[in-house]
Amino acid sequence: MENVLELTERLESLVEKARREAQEIVDQAKREAQAAVEAAKQEAERRRLNAQRRVGIEDFLVEREAQARKEAEKVRREYEERAKKILAVSEEKIEEAVKAVLEEVLPK
């Protein structure tokens, strides 16, 4: 009878040890799973922020390109006006020169 009691105690001790080891394995797996989930969340947040920045950068670039186009159009118009003025002055000077030459060359 004493052997049976010892054997029962020994089996209970082994079962309890196996339960503790199993619980430790489960706890370790939970910790690893939580760490993996946290790492995935951080990576997802990093990617979301990068995507958000890219959208912000793209919006910024679109806005800047529109401003640059407007500025370029303004500069083009200014140069066009200057060119017209230069051409007008040149035509006036040419006409004056032609008149002066004609007055000198043609008899009155």
C-alpha positions, 0 to 999 in steps of 0.5 A: 500500500505504501508503494501505491501511495508513493507511486501516486504521489510521484505521478501527481508530482510528475503531472504537476511538473508537466502542467507547470512546464506546459503553462510556461510553454504557453506563456512563452508562446503568448509573449512571443506572439504579443511581441510579433503582433507589436512588431507588426503594428509598429511596422504598419504604423511606420508604413502608414506614416511613410505613405502619409508623408509621400501623399503630403510630399506629392500634394506639396509638389503638385502645388509647387508645380502649379505655382511654378507654371504660373510664375513661368507664364507671368515671366513669359508674358513680361518678356513678350511685352518687353520684346514687343516694346523693343520691336516697336522702338526699333521700327520707329527708329528704322522709320525715322532713319528711312525718312531722314535718308529719303529727305536727304536723297530725294530732291524737294 
